[in-house]
């Protein structure tokens, strides 16, 4: 998943990612999203997720196989873009409704679990759900003190997507795993900007996304948050934004006007539009770049600090959960188990949500990968020795913090706030949002 931004009246040029199917249209506005019996002995489940058309096509094919294997269960599916998905899910929660099976993002897990909207999956582990062959790190990402509220649907990590054609034309070598630092990236960005007379900058400004700030902190051996709450300081924020503003002032990253349009989608990517030669990304999200850019996109390691620390980890942000009010939790759990553990389902889903979290499925899928799927799989394998432990689930309200982070940075970029003023404002609003 890419970090995303939502529409805000104070932010210029905000673009909202939307999907091909409306979640509320599929479920009914605030009404009965939970599945039910049909009267003929068939159980009906509602399953919703966020993603793009390719993810939807593969998911529907896997669901069709599940229905074929389980003739007494019908699955109604729907999907939306990330922002639209959680806006609508929040509305459903306010009305007391959550679909039977729901794709969940790590950034929102604690919020929905602590509001009593998700079912504790430990009630189904060992019966409907088998976790024996699932990556333990991925399983931890769905665990909270009160229980296990999600399991992983895919495994991914972080990367830097870049345009190898532009890099080569500027006389630059491809970044190498284990030997690529921020200093190297800054030098490359300066060369690219100079060689193109500023028409292409070296990097999409990373200052807009709290996700990328997370790695700024992790490279210092710390975390953004712990089980007790936020762990970063106002000074940390100011240091990060002073760093990114310095890059912008030197003409190495995208302008305020361009950066304010970025929302994590292909449509708003400066790398895709040719205005930047590289941008920070999640591995799974990078897959959507290849159909558009072809040979003009490649994957590079995340830039490290001088000590070689990248802060990257095996990400399982895409998770799956059961709505607490589902009338058919056992059948919902069987669907989850199928999507996570069935080899044939894994061969259908391939890497649409990252690589399979089940080791047996992963091995089977690896034998038949080609094209973009193989590029993603091989890249993740190449980064295996660089991965550190994943952070704990974010505190409740973290989704709002992400949006605030972007909004405040836009204000700094457009000269409405200084870095110090923005850092103080962010900390004040963060403390209110997650207190």
N, C-alpha and C positions, 0 to 999 in steps of 0.2 A: 504494500500500500504506500502511495505517496502521501506526504503531508498535504493537507488541503486547507483552503481558505473559504469562508462563506461570505455572503453578501452583507455589507454594512453600509449605512448611509454616510458614514464618515470616511469611507475608503473609496478612493477614486478607481473607476474602471474595474470594479470587482466582477468576476465572472463566476457563475455558479454551475458546477458540474451537475448534469442531470442524466438519468438513464433512459432507456427506451421504454420502460414499463413503470407506471406509477404504482408505488406500494399501496397507497390508500385506495387507488382505483381497483386494485386486485383484491383487497381485503374488505373494502367498504369503510366509509369515513367513521372512525371511532367505534365501529361495530364489529363484534364477533370475529376477530381474526383467528381465534383458536379453531382448530379443526373439529369435526364432529362426526358422528355416525350418520350414514345415509339412509338408514331404515331398512337396508337390505343386507346388513351384516358387514358392509364395507366401512372401514375407518378412513376418514378424510383428514389429512394433515396439511397445514399451511407452512410452507418453507420459503423464507425470503432471504435475499443476500444482496450485497452491493458489488458492483463490478461493471465490466464492459460486455460488449456483444459476444466476444470469443469465450469469455468465462461463462456467459449465459448458455451458449450453445453446448459447451462441454458438460455443464452442470445438468442441463435438461436431459442430455443423452444418458448420463449416469443415473438420474432419477428414473428415467424410463426403464432402465435395467433393474433398478430396485423394485419397481412396480411389477415387472415381469416375474421377479423372484418371489415377490410377496403379493399374490393376487388379491388378498383381502385388504390391501392398503392403497389408497389413492393420495397422491401428493400434488397439491396446488402450488405452483411456483410463481415467484415474481422477483424482480430485481430493480435496483435504481443505482444512480451514481452515488458516490460516498456521501456527499453533503446532503443531497435530497433524502437519502436513506435514513440518516440519523435524525434529520429534522422531522420526518414523518414518524419514525419510531418513537421519538420523544412525545409526539402528539398522541400516539396510541397508548403509550405508558400513562400519560396524564388521564386518559379515559379508562385506564385499567385493563388494557388489552395488549398482549404480546403474541405474535405468531407461535405456533407449536415449536418450530425449529427455526432458529434465527442465527444468521452469521453475525459474529460479534468482533469488534476491534478491541485490542488490548487497552487502548486509551479510554474506552467507555465501560469496560467490564465491571470495575468496582462500583461505578455509578448505578448501573442497572441491577447488579447483584444486591447491593446494600439497600436498594429501594424495594427489594422483594419481588422483582420482576423475572428473575431467573431461578431455575430449579437446581438444587444440589445434585450433581451428576454422580456423586459417590453412591447414591441410592441405586444406581444402575451398573456401576463398575463391577465386573465379575459375573454379571448376568447378561444384560443386553449389550453392554459396552466392554470390549476387551482392550486393555491398555498395555499388555505385556510387551509388545514390540514397538511401542510408540516412544519417540525421543523423550527422555526424562526432562530435559531442559524445556521442551515444548509443553509438557504436562504442567510444569511448575508455573508457567505463565497464566494458567487458568485457575490457579489455586489462591484462595484468600483465607484468612483466619477462620471464617465461618464455613468453609467448604470448598468443593471443586465445582466451579460454575461454568466452565468451558473446557473443551479439549481442542487441540490444534487441527486445522484443516490443511495447513501447508507450512513449510519451513523455508525461510529466506534469509537474506542478510543485506548488507548495505554495499553500495558500489558507487563509482563515479562513471557516468556515461559520457562519452566524448566523441568528437568527430575526427577520426584518424586521417581523413583527407586534409583537413585544415591543419592538423598538427604536422603532418608530413610536409605540406607546402611551406610551413614556417620553419622547417628544418629540425623539428623536434622528434625524439625517439618516443616510442610507446611507453607509458608508465609500467613499471614492473612490480609484481607482488613482493613485498618485503623491502622495497627500495624506492619508495615514493613518499615524499614528505610535503607538508604545506609549503615549505620554502621552494620545493621543486615546482609545485603547482603555481605559486605566485610568479616565479621566474617564467614559466611557460605562458601564463596569462599575459604577462607584460610583452613577451615576444610576439604573441598572436595579435594583441591589440595594436602594437607598433607596425607589424608587417601588413596589416589590413587597413591601416590608417583609421583605426577605430570603428570600421564598419562591422567587424566581428570582435567582440570582447572575449577574454579568455574563459570566463565563468559566469553562469547565472548566479546573481547575488544570493548567497545562502542565508542572509540575515533575516529573511521574512519568516522562516520556519523554526519553531521551537524544536522540531525533530533534529535539525542540524545543530542547534545550540546544545542539545543533549550530548553530542559527541565532542564538542568543545570541552564540556565538563568531564566526560568519561576519560578523555585523554589526560586529564589531571588526576585520575584515579578516584573520582568521586561520582555521585549520582545526582540527577535532578531532584529525585524524591525517594523517600523510604516509606516503610509502613507507618511511620509517625507523621509524614507530611512532606512539604517541600524541603529540599536540602541545598538549594542554590541561594545566592545572595544578590542583593542589588549591585554589588561590585562585580560579580560574575557577569551579569547581564550587560553592564556598562563596558566591561572588557571585551565581550563578544561583539557588541555593536560598534565599538570604536574600531575593532579589527575590520569588520565588514565595511564600515564607512570609509576607512582608509583605503581599502581596495577600490571602492566606488570613486572616491576622489581622484585616485590615480588612473581611472579609466579602465580598470581591469575587470570589472563586473558590470552587469546590466544597469541601465539608468533607472531612476525612480519610476518613470512612466512605464517602462517595460516590466520591471519587477512587480509593480502593483497589479499587473494583469495575471501573474503566475498563480495558478491554483493547483498545480500538481498533475494536470491532465495534459495529454499530448497536444490538444488544441491551443494551449497557452504556453507551451514550452519554447523558450528562446533557443534552445538547442535545435529543436525541430525547424523553427522558422529561420535558422541560420544567423541569429543575432548573437549567439554565444557558441563557444567551441567545446564546452563541457558543463555538466551540472551534476550536483549530488543527487543520489536517487536510492531507492530500494530496489533490490534485484528483481523482485516480482513485477514491480511497476515498469521496469526498464524493458520488459518484453514487448510492450506496446509501441516502443520506439522503432523496432526493427521493420515492421511492415511499412512504415512511413519513410524511414531513412535508408533502408537497405544497407549497402556497404559503407554508408557515411556515418555509421554508429558502431561503437565498440565499447567494451566494458573494461574498466580499470580499477585497481585497488583504491580503497578509501585513503586519502592522504593522512599520514601519521605525523606525530610531533617529532621533535629532534631525538627523543628517546626511542622512537619506533612504535609508540603506542597509538593504535587506531581507535580503540574503544568500540569496534564493531562486535556484533554478537549474532548468534543464530536467532533470528527473529521469528516469532510465531504470532504476530499481531493478528493474523486472520484466524479466528477461532469459531467454534460452533457451539450453540447452547440450546437449552429447552426453555420455553416460556413457562413461568411458574403456574399459570392457569390452564395449561394444556389439559384437555380431557383425555388425552391418550399418550401419556409420557413414556410408556413402554414401547409403543410403536415409534414414537419420535426418537427414542434412544436407539432403536434398531436402525433407523435411517442414518443416524450419526455414525454408528459403528460401521455401517456399510460404506459410507463416503470416506471414512478414515482408514479402514482396514482391508477392504476387499481389493484384491489384486486387479481384477478386471475393471473395477471402477477407477482405480488408480491409473490404469492404462488409458482410460478415456479422459480423465481430468489432467493427466500429465503434469504440466507446471503452471496451470492457470491460476493457482493460488500459492505458487511456490512449489518446491520439491516435496514429495510425500513425507509426512512425519513418521510413518510406519516403516521400519527398516526393511522388512520383507517386501513391502510394496515398492519401496524406493529401489531396491535391487532389481526387481522385475521390470520396473519402468525404465531404468537406466539402460537396459539391454536393447531397447527399441526406440531410443530418442534420436531425433535428427533436427536439423534446422535450428530455430531459435531455442527450442526446448533443450537441445544438447548444449548450446552456448551457455544458457543459464545454469544448467546442471554442472557442467564442467567448471564454470567460474566459481560456483559455491564450493565445489570440491577443492579447488585451488586455494581457497581462503580458509579451509578447515583449521589449520594450525594458528590462524590469526584471531579466531573467535573467542571472546570472553563470555562470562556468564551473563545471561539476559537480566535486565532490571526487573524489579517487582512490578506488579500491576500499578498503574498510576492512581493517585488519590481521586476521590469523587470530585467532579467538577473540572477534571483536567481538559475535557473537550472545550470548555469555555475558555480555559487558559490559553489553549492553542490559538483560538480565534483572536483573543486579546493581544497575544504576542504579535500576530500579523498586523493587526490594526495599528498598534503603537509604532511598529517599525515603519509602516507606511507614513505615519505622521512625521517621523524623524526624517525619512527620505525626502519628503516634500518641504522640509524646513519649518514645520509647525511646532516641533519640539526639538530640544537638544538631546543628545544621547543621555546625559545625566537626568534630564527631566523625564525622558521616556522610560529609563530604567526604574526611576522612583515610582512613576505611574503604574508600570507593569507590576511591580512588587506589591503596591497598595491594592490593586485590583485582584491579583493572585491570592493574596491573603484573605480577601473577602470571599472569593469564589470557592475556596477549598477549606475554609475554616469550619 
